[in-house]
Amino acid sequence: MFERLKNWIGGLRKRMGLGNIGDATSDRAKIGTEMETRINEWMSLYRGEFPWTDKCHHHHLDIPATIASEMARLVTLEMQINITGENERAKFLDAQLDPLRERIRQWVEYGCAGGGLMFKPYISGEKSIRIDVAQADMFYPIAFDSAGRIESAAFVEQRTVGGKIYNRVEKHVRDGSGYKITNEAFRSQSQSDRGVPCPLSEVKDWENIEPEVRIDNLEIPLFAYFRIPQGNTADPTSPLGVSVFARAVRLAEDADMVYDGYLWEYQSGQRAIDASEDAFATVNGLPVIPTGWERLFRMNKFSVDDETTQDLFRDFSQEMRDEPFKRGLNTIFEQVEDKSGLSRGILSMQENEAKTATEIKMSRQRSYATVTDIQKALETALDGTIAAMNALCDLYSLAPAGGYEVSYVWDDSIVVDAETERANDRQDVASGLMNAYEYRMKWYGEDEETARQKAGEAGQKSDDDIMGFSGGFGGNGGAGT
C-alpha cells in the first residue's frame, strides 16, 4: 500500500508542509526519506515481497512475518484491558473497547512489523465510538512535542468507487490551545497519482464528514501512537519506531538462500537410475520410459556392447549433505533471534539436553525483556486512546461525566512457571507469609475488597477453602492462569 501511495503522498507532503516538523518557535527537523524507505521495506517484507526472490528461486521462510506474529502473540497472550468505575462514563468507555479487544493481537502484529501504528477514535453513528487503526505506511507525523510525542499527524485512506480511485487525507493539527481537523478528498484514475480535489460526498462513506472542525481547549490529540520501543538505527534522530525485525533483514535473506540450497540438496540428490536406451521399448524408433516412472529413470546412450558396461542400469544414489545445511540454517536462526530480541529456541532448534530451572529462566530473559517493553509501550498508547475516547464523550455528550480507571493484566509465563509459582504461594499462605486475600487477588483477579470478603466468609474453614482451591482452581483472573 505504501509503495503505490508514496508518489502522491510526496506531493501531499509539499502542499501540507509535512517536510518540516514543528513551527517557527520550536526545533525544526525533517522526516527523512530514509524512514519512508525503511517503512516501505518493512511492510513489503511483512507482506512477503522479497527483493532477493530471484536469487533463492522463490523459496522463502517468511521470517519477517514470523517474527512479527510471534512477538505479537507473546505480547498479547492472556492480555486483559479493563475500564472500571461506578458511573455510566466508565461503563460506556469499557463497552466501546470490545472491537479493539477482539483484534488487539492483529493490530499489535501490524505495529511490530512497521515499527508502530496509530489508534484513532472517531464517532460512529449517534452514540458510539469506533477506533480506526492506521498502519505505519498510512499516516504521517506533522509535529512532535519536546518529549518526542506526536502532536499533529495526517492520515490517509483510499477507496475505489466506480473504477475511480479516491484518496482522503485527514489532518489533525494542534494550534496553540486549539485543535483543528481538516478532511480533503482527491479523485484519480491511478493508485499512484494523488489526483484532483473533489467533494467528500463523492464517496458515500465520506459524505457526512465535515471538511473542517475546530475544537477549543483540547489538551490531548485525538489519536495515540503505539511505538516499538527500541533504538532507531535507520534514523537515530527520528521519534518514529522501527520494526521488530529491522536488524534481522539481511539475516532473513541469508536464511532464504541457505534454505534454497537445502531444498536443492534434496532435489538434486534424489535416488535415480541411469538406464540404457536399450532397456526400453521404442515408439517410432525412440525409446519411451513407462508412464509414472519418468522421475526414477534417466535415459542414457550407453549400450551393453560397450566394454565398460556390465548391465543396462546404473544406480545413482548420492550422499545427502543435509546436516551441514541444517546446522548453517540453525546458526542463522539463532542470530535472527538475538537481533530481534527473541529467546533462543523460538526459531532455532536447541540441543535436547536437560537444563535446570535457572538455566531455562535465563534463556527466556531476552524475550521477557523485549515483550515487557512492548507491553509498556502498548499500555501508553491505549491509555492515550482511552483518553481521546473520553474527550470525544465530553465533546459530543455521549455519556454522563465521570471518572474511570484502566487496568491491564499480562501473562508472565514467558519466564514464570505458573504452576510452580502457585504451589509456592500456597505454602506461603499456609506458613503465614502471605495472606489468603492476597492469594485470591493474585490468582483470581479479585479486587481487595472482594478478596477480603471471601476470605473472611471462609471463617473457620481450612486454608484450602479460604484460598479457593479445595474444589479446584476455578478462577480465571490474574497473571499466570
C-alpha positions in Angstrom: 0.0 0.0 0.0 2.8 2.4 0.9 4.5 1.8 -2.4 1.5 2.7 -4.5 0.7 5.8 -2.4 4.1 7.3 -1.8 4.2 9.2 -5.1 1.0 11.2 -4.5 1.8 11.4 -0.7 5.1 13.0 -1.8 3.2 15.8 -3.4 0.9 16.0 -0.4 3.9 16.5 1.9 5.0 19.6 0.0 1.5 21.0 -0.1 0.8 20.4 3.6 4.3 21.3 4.7 4.9 17.8 6.1 8.6 18.0 5.3 9.1 20.3 8.3 8.2 19.4 11.8 7.3 22.0 14.4 6.7 25.7 14.0 8.9 28.7 14.0 9.3 28.7 17.7 10.4 25.1 18.1 13.2 22.9 16.9 12.8 22.1 13.3 13.6 18.7 11.9 12.8 16.6 8.8 11.1 13.3 8.4 13.8 12.0 6.1 13.3 9.9 3.1 15.3 7.2 4.9 12.5 6.5 7.3 10.0 6.4 4.4 12.1 4.0 2.5 12.6 1.7 5.6 8.9 1.7 6.5 8.2 0.8 2.9 10.8 -2.0 3.1 9.5 -3.4 6.4 5.9 -3.5 5.3 6.8 -5.1 1.9 8.8 -7.8 3.7 6.0 -8.4 6.1 3.6 -8.9 3.1 6.1 -11.4 1.6 7.6 -9.2 -1.1 11.3 -10.0 -1.1 13.9 -8.2 -3.2 16.0 -11.4 -3.3 13.2 -13.7 -4.6 15.0 -14.5 -7.9 18.3 -15.4 -6.1 16.6 -18.0 -3.9 14.2 -19.4 -6.6 11.1 -18.2 -4.7 11.9 -20.3 -1.7 11.1 -18.2 1.4 10.8 -18.9 5.1 8.7 -15.7 5.7 10.9 -14.8 8.7 9.8 -11.1 8.9 6.1 -12.1 9.2 7.0 -14.9 11.6 8.9 -12.6 13.9 6.1 -10.0 14.0 3.5 -12.7 14.6 5.4 -14.4 17.3 6.2 -11.1 19.1 2.5 -10.1 18.9 1.5 -13.4 20.3 3.9 -13.1 23.3 2.8 -9.5 24.0 -0.9 -10.1 23.9 -1.0 -13.6 25.4 -3.8 -13.6 28.1 -3.9 -9.8 27.8 -6.8 -8.1 29.6 -7.9 -4.4 29.4 -10.5 -3.3 31.8 -12.0 0.2 32.3 -13.7 0.4 35.7 -15.7 2.9 37.7 -19.1 3.2 39.4 -20.6 5.5 36.7 -22.1 5.4 33.2 -19.0 7.0 31.6 -16.7 4.2 32.7 -19.2 1.5 31.6 -19.7 3.3 28.2 -15.9 3.5 27.6 -15.4 -0.1 28.5 -18.1 -1.2 26.1 -16.6 0.8 23.2 -13.3 -1.2 23.6 -14.8 -4.5 22.7 -14.0 -4.4 19.0 -10.4 -3.4 19.8 -10.1 -6.3 22.3 -11.2 -8.8 19.7 -8.5 -7.8 17.2 -5.7 -6.5 19.5 -3.2 -9.2 18.6 -3.7 -8.5 14.9 -3.1 -4.7 15.4 -0.1 -5.4 17.6 1.4 -7.6 14.9 1.0 -4.8 12.3 2.7 -2.4 14.7 5.5 -4.8 15.3 6.0 -5.2 11.5 6.0 -1.5 10.7 7.6 -0.1 13.8 4.4 1.4 15.2 0.8 2.3 14.3 -1.9 4.9 15.2 -5.1 4.3 17.2 -7.6 7.0 16.2 -11.0 7.0 17.9 -14.0 8.5 15.9 -17.7 8.9 16.4 -19.7 6.2 14.7 -23.4 6.8 14.4 -25.0 8.9 17.2 -23.9 7.3 20.4 -20.9 5.1 19.8 -17.2 5.3 19.3 -15.0 3.2 17.0 -11.3 3.0 16.8 -9.6 3.3 13.4 -6.1 1.8 13.2 -3.6 3.3 10.8 -0.6 1.2 10.0 2.9 2.7 9.7 2.6 3.4 6.0 -0.8 5.1 6.2 -0.1 8.1 8.4 2.4 11.0 8.5 3.6 12.7 11.7 3.5 16.5 11.3 4.7 17.8 14.7 6.3 16.4 17.9 6.5 17.9 21.3 9.8 18.3 23.3 9.5 14.7 24.5 9.2 13.3 21.0 5.4 12.6 21.3 3.4 13.1 18.1 1.1 16.1 18.5 -0.1 16.5 14.9 -0.5 14.0 12.1 -2.1 13.3 8.7 -4.0 10.1 8.0 -4.5 8.6 4.5 -7.4 6.5 3.4 -8.0 5.1 -0.1 -11.2 3.8 -1.7 -12.2 2.6 -5.2 -15.6 3.6 -6.4 -16.9 3.0 -9.9 -13.4 2.4 -11.3 -12.1 5.7 -9.8 -9.5 5.9 -7.0 -10.4 8.3 -4.1 -7.9 9.4 -1.5 -8.9 11.1 1.7 -6.4 13.0 3.8 -7.5 13.7 7.4 -5.2 16.2 9.1 -5.0 16.7 12.9 -3.1 19.8 13.9 -2.6 21.5 17.3 -2.7 25.2 17.1 -1.9 26.8 20.4 -4.8 25.9 22.7 -6.9 24.9 19.8 -7.2 21.8 17.7 -8.1 21.6 14.0 -9.2 18.6 12.0 -9.4 19.0 8.2 -10.5 16.5 5.6 -9.8 16.7 1.9 -10.7 14.2 -0.9 -8.9 13.6 -4.2 -10.1 11.7 -7.3 -7.7 9.8 -9.6 -7.6 7.2 -12.3 -4.4 5.7 -10.8 -3.4 4.4 -7.4 0.0 6.1 -7.7 -1.5 9.5 -8.5 -2.8 11.9 -5.9 -5.5 13.1 -8.3 -7.5 16.3 -8.3 -9.5 17.7 -5.3 -13.2 16.7 -5.2 -16.1 16.9 -2.8 -16.1 14.4 0.1 -19.7 13.5 -0.8 -18.5 11.6 -4.0 -17.7 8.7 -1.7 -20.9 7.6 0.3 -19.0 6.7 3.4 -17.4 10.2 3.5 -20.5 12.3 2.7 -21.2 13.1 6.4 -17.6 14.1 7.2 -17.0 17.8 7.9 -14.3 19.4 5.8 -13.1 21.3 8.9 -13.7 21.0 12.6 -12.2 23.3 15.2 -12.0 22.4 18.9 -11.0 24.8 21.6 -9.2 23.9 24.8 -8.4 20.3 23.9 -5.3 19.3 25.8 -4.7 15.9 24.1 -4.6 14.7 20.5 -7.5 12.6 19.3 -5.1 9.8 18.4 -2.4 7.7 20.1 0.8 6.4 18.7 2.0 2.9 19.5 5.8 2.8 19.1 8.0 -0.2 19.2 10.4 0.8 22.0 13.9 0.1 20.6 16.6 2.3 19.2 16.0 3.7 15.7 19.1 2.6 13.7 17.6 3.8 10.5 17.4 7.4 11.7 18.5 8.0 15.3 17.0 11.5 15.2 13.5 10.3 14.4 10.9 9.7 17.2 9.3 7.0 15.0 9.7 3.4 15.9 11.4 0.6 13.9 10.2 -2.9 13.0 11.0 -5.7 15.4 12.8 -7.4 12.6 14.6 -4.3 11.4 18.1 -5.6 12.5 17.5 -9.1 11.0 16.5 -8.2 7.4 19.9 -9.3 5.9 19.8 -12.4 8.0 16.4 -13.2 6.6 17.9 -13.1 3.2 20.8 -15.3 4.3 18.3 -17.8 5.7 16.3 -17.9 2.5 19.5 -18.5 0.5 20.6 -21.4 2.7 17.1 -22.8 2.7 17.1 -22.7 -1.1 20.4 -24.7 -1.1 18.9 -27.1 1.5 15.9 -27.8 -0.8 18.2 -28.2 -3.8 20.3 -30.7 -1.9 17.2 -32.9 -1.6 16.1 -32.4 -5.1 19.5 -33.0 -6.7 20.3 -35.9 -4.5 17.2 -37.9 -5.1 17.7 -41.5 -6.0 17.7 -42.2 -9.7 18.7 -44.9 -12.2 20.8 -44.2 -15.2 19.3 -46.6 -17.8 20.4 -47.6 -21.3 18.1 -46.7 -24.1 18.3 -50.4 -25.0 16.3 -51.2 -21.9 13.1 -49.6 -23.1 10.6 -50.3 -25.8 10.6 -47.9 -28.7 8.0 -45.9 -30.5 8.8 -44.7 -33.9 12.4 -45.7 -33.2 12.6 -43.7 -30.0 12.9 -45.3 -26.5 10.0 -44.5 -24.2 10.1 -44.5 -20.4 6.9 -46.1 -19.0 4.3 -43.7 -17.6 4.8 -42.9 -14.0 8.5 -43.9 -13.9 9.9 -40.7 -15.5 11.2 -39.4 -12.2 13.2 -42.5 -11.5 14.8 -43.3 -14.8 17.4 -41.1 -16.6 17.9 -42.3 -20.1 21.5 -42.6 -21.5 23.0 -43.8 -24.7 25.4 -46.4 -23.3 25.0 -49.9 -24.6 25.6 -53.4 -23.3 28.1 -53.8 -26.2 30.4 -51.3 -24.5 33.3 -53.0 -22.8 32.9 -50.7 -19.8 29.2 -51.5 -19.4 28.2 -54.5 -17.3 24.4 -54.1 -17.3 21.6 -51.9 -18.6 21.1 -50.0 -15.3 23.3 -48.0 -13.1 22.2 -46.8 -9.7 22.6 -43.1 -8.9 22.4 -42.6 -5.1 24.3 -39.6 -3.8 25.1 -39.0 -0.1 22.9 -36.2 1.3 24.6 -33.2 2.8 21.5 -32.1 4.7 23.1 -31.9 8.1 25.6 -29.1 7.2 22.7 -27.1 5.8 20.6 -27.7 8.9 23.4 -26.5 11.1 24.0 -23.5 9.0 20.3 -22.6 8.9 20.1 -23.1 12.7 23.1 -20.8 13.3 21.3 -18.1 11.2 18.1 -18.6 13.2 20.0 -18.0 16.4 21.4 -14.8 15.1 17.9 -13.7 14.0 16.6 -14.4 17.5 19.4 -12.4 19.0 18.8 -9.4 16.6 15.0 -9.5 17.2 15.0 -9.7 20.9 13.7 -13.3 21.0 15.0 -16.1 23.2 16.9 -19.0 21.7 14.6 -21.8 20.7 11.7 -19.8 19.3 13.0 -20.2 15.7 16.2 -22.3 16.2 16.5 -25.9 17.4 18.3 -26.1 20.7 20.1 -29.2 22.0 17.7 -31.5 23.9 19.9 -31.6 26.9 18.5 -31.3 30.4 18.5 -27.8 31.9 18.0 -26.5 35.3 15.1 -24.2 36.1 17.5 -21.3 36.4 19.0 -22.0 33.0 15.6 -22.2 31.4 14.6 -18.9 33.1 17.8 -17.2 31.9 17.3 -18.4 28.4 13.9 -16.7 28.4 15.0 -13.4 29.7 15.7 -11.9 26.3 12.1 -12.4 25.1 10.8 -11.4 28.5 12.6 -8.0 28.4 11.6 -7.3 24.8 7.9 -8.3 25.5 7.7 -6.3 28.7 9.0 -3.1 27.0 6.5 -3.5 24.1 3.7 -4.1 26.7 4.6 -0.9 28.4 4.5 1.0 25.1 1.1 -0.6 24.3 -0.2 0.5 27.7 0.9 4.1 27.0 -0.8 4.0 23.5 -4.0 2.5 24.9 -4.1 5.0 27.8 -3.9 7.8 25.2 -6.6 6.1 23.1 -9.0 5.9 26.0 -8.2 9.5 27.0 -9.1 10.5 23.4 -12.3 8.5 23.7 -13.2 10.2 26.9 -12.6 13.6 25.3 -15.0 12.6 22.5 -17.6 11.8 25.2 -17.2 15.3 26.6 -17.3 17.0 23.2 -20.4 15.1 21.9 -22.2 14.3 25.2 -22.0 10.6 24.6 -22.2 9.6 28.2 -22.6 11.4 31.6 -19.3 12.8 33.0 -17.5 10.6 35.5 -14.1 9.2 36.4 -12.6 5.9 35.3 -9.6 3.6 35.9 -7.8 1.5 33.4 -6.2 -1.8 34.4 -4.1 -4.3 32.4 -3.3 -7.9 33.0 -0.4 -9.5 31.2 0.6 -13.1 31.1 4.1 -13.7 32.6 4.5 -17.4 31.7 7.4 -16.5 29.4 9.7 -16.6 32.4 7.5 -17.9 35.2 6.3 -21.5 35.6 2.8 -20.6 36.8 2.0 -23.9 38.5 5.3 -23.8 40.4 4.7 -20.2 41.5 1.1 -21.1 42.5 2.3 -24.0 44.6 4.8 -21.8 46.3 2.2 -19.2 47.1 0.0 -21.9 48.8 2.9 -22.7 51.0 3.4 -19.1 51.8 -0.2 -18.8 52.8 0.0 -21.9 55.0 3.1 -20.6 56.7 1.6 -17.1 57.2 4.0 -15.4 54.9 1.1 -14.5 52.5 -2.5 -13.5 53.3 -5.3 -15.6 51.9 -6.9 -12.4 50.4 -3.6 -11.6 48.7 -3.6 -15.0 47.1 -7.1 -14.6 45.9 -6.3 -11.1 44.4 -3.3 -12.6 42.6 -4.7 -15.8 41.2 -8.4 -15.0 40.9 -8.2 -11.4 39.8 -10.4 -10.2 42.6 -10.1 -6.6 43.9 -9.0 -6.3 47.5 -12.5 -5.7 49.0 -13.9 -8.8 47.3 -10.9 -10.9 48.2 -11.0 -9.9 51.9 -14.8 -10.5 52.0 -14.5 -14.0 50.5 -11.5 -14.9 52.7 -13.5 -13.6 55.7 -16.6 -15.6 54.8 -14.5 -18.8 55.0 -14.3 -18.2 58.7 -13.1 -21.3 60.4 -12.6 -23.3 57.2 -9.3 -24.8 56.2 -6.7 -22.7 54.4 -7.5 -24.6 51.2 -11.1 -23.4 51.5 -10.1 -19.8 52.2 -7.8 -19.7 49.2 -10.4 -21.2 47.0 -8.8 -24.4 45.7 -10.5 -27.1 47.7 -12.8 -27.5 44.8 -10.3 -26.8 42.0 -8.7 -23.7 40.6 -11.9 -22.2 39.1 -10.7 -18.6 38.9 -9.7 -17.1 35.6 -8.2 -13.8 36.6 -4.7 -12.7 37.4 -1.4 -13.2 35.6 -0.2 -16.7 35.1 -3.5 -18.5 35.0 
